[in-house]
Amino acid sequence: GTYSLKMKMYDATKKQVLTCITFDFSIGFASSVADS
């Protein structure tokens, strides 16, 4: 019911946030490597 839908939404958001953090981190890492 509503609960499983909420969990699905929560899961999707969590994955999105993780992807975002990983993406930001790799960009930051790449630019710091390029700088040095």
Stockholm file with secondary structure:
# STOCKHOLM 1.0

chainA/1-36         GTYSLKMKMYDATKKQVLTCITFDFSIGFASSVADS
#=GR chainA/1-36 SS CHHHHHHHHHHHHHHHHHHHHHHHHHHHHHHHHHHC
#=GC SS_cons        CHHHHHHHHHHHHHHHHHHHHHHHHHHHHHHHHHHC
//
